[in-house]
Amino acid sequence: MLVLLLVLVLAGGAAAWLIFTPYGPETETFVDVAPGSSAVRIGRQLEAAGVVRSRYAFDLVRWIRHGTLHAGMYRFDHPATVAEVYGRIARGDVFTIALTVPEGANIFDIAARVQQARLGTRQDFLDAAVSQTELVVDLDPGAKSLEGYLFPDTYRFSPKVTTIQLVAAMVKRFRVAAAQLGLSENVHQVVTIASLVERETAVDAERPLVASVIENRLARNMPLNIDPTVIYGLEAAGHWRGAIYESDLARDTPYNTYLHAGLTPGPVCNPGIPSLRAAIDPPKTNYFYFVAAGTNAQGHSLFAETLDEHNRNVANYRKAQKKAGER
């Protein structure tokens, strides 16, 4: 009896040591738990990856806790107890990569961010943005890409995500925002105008006024004369040089609103809720011109009803810029 008791004590001590003594990698190690994996298989994976000392210790904790284990990619980067490792998989504490899409980012900007986050290559993302237009066919039957429908937000993706899954998640988030705003008609026009508003001012209070200028100029069949549309056309054609030059304003692309009256063929970026709201219901104004304040949120745009007033605003704005540069 004494021998049996001694054996039990030793066994209990060994089990406690296996369960409660931290163990595992000092550097980043990933374990990919496939859907439908049994607890026994997961224990073997963890042991093989050096995350736990013994698969049997993992099985013991699972037997005691009776939890449900979740599939996914798990990241381990420090020694931990078997109970802690088990707890993470039972909670589904899977490893994800954050991807932030800022308001006003276009597909080229997002593609660069995707590649930087190692969620896919730039070209793969651009290919997906062009090939997956069926995702918005009910909203914009003539869409040539998903530009405008990749909603700005911070997303968290599995390292194994595909670029098609990336764009699908962003379009899904756009649909949620559109439903919140009651956007269901004239979606192509609204999103296109919203994209122009987004790129023309960083000040939320000005967005409705910018939208009114665009609406007024469209009603008069006046060229919009918006620099960001020219830039987008250059980016799409691979001719963007990082700054807009006088010669660029004369380059004929479908997005050059100095040469072509009316709206651009589609959105030039992915607008946020304030710009979408402004484009859905712009105020009635007599403004036909404005001097954009750029992306300085401390500044403001200058709106005008006549060309003479606009020219004075331009002159005053340039004078103020020059004075600021001399300080």
Phi, psi and omega in degrees: 000318180297320179296318179297318179297319179296318178298317180296320179296315179296319179295318179296319179296319179295318179296317179297320179296316180295323186277319190257354178269122181302142180207155174138183187285149174269343179244167185300124179226135181247142174232121182259107180271115182284149176304138178085003180293137176283162178298324179296316180295319180297318178300319178295318178300315182295319179294316181296328180276355180078021181274325175234154180291320188218132176297331183289326175295321178296316178300321181295316179296318178298320179295323180287319187269335177056038181272172176260128182265141187249141178287161177141177179268126181243139182247128178236130183221011177203155178300140181212159177286160177299323179299321179292317179298314179299316182300321180295319182285328177291328178279344185074037182282066186282157180277131177228162178245129180280137175229116180259126175252106181287156173299133179092356177289141175257180185297332179288320176296314182295320179301320179295320179292322178299315180293320179297324179279357181061039177257005181153170179275159178303313184292321179299320180293315179298321178298318180294321181295334179268323187277342187257033182293345177296343178295338181235018186298330179285335180270320185216082185303332183262010184300132178268344176203181179269011177305132181097339185247008177262090197293135179295127181185173171257120182251156174236122185237152171292146177301341182268005183297149176264161179294330176294321177292326177300307184293326179296320179295321181290320177294321178300319178292326175298317182298323178297314180296319180298320178295320179298324182272352183074026180276109180220348180238153179050040187299315181303311182293316182297314182292323178296312178297318179300324180293324177291318177300316182301319184277347183265342177207144176260003183259115184304320183295337181272344186302315178299323180292320177298318178298323180293322177298314180299314179299317181295319180290322177297319181296331179266003183058037178269141174302142182286332178053053183249118184302316182302333177289322177297316180300317181298317178299322178292318178299314182297328181269357180076024183248005182289129184251013177091348177208151182267131181247162180304322180294333180294328181293339180262355181284125186277106170231160179299343183261004181279101184277006169273331182261334185238126176285161179089182181287159173293162181303336180192183179300154179250001177193185180250104187281156176268182184300315181302319180288321176297317180298319179296321182285331179291319185219070180290149180288160176275116178225173175253017181280133176238353184220153170202152174256113183291139180276007182076208183260011178281107184294346179275345181269188177207156179276161181243121185254146183216152179267331183238162180293322179299315179297320179297316180298322176295320178298319179298314181297317180293323181293317180293324178295318179294321178297316181296319179297320179295325180287339180275348182287000000 
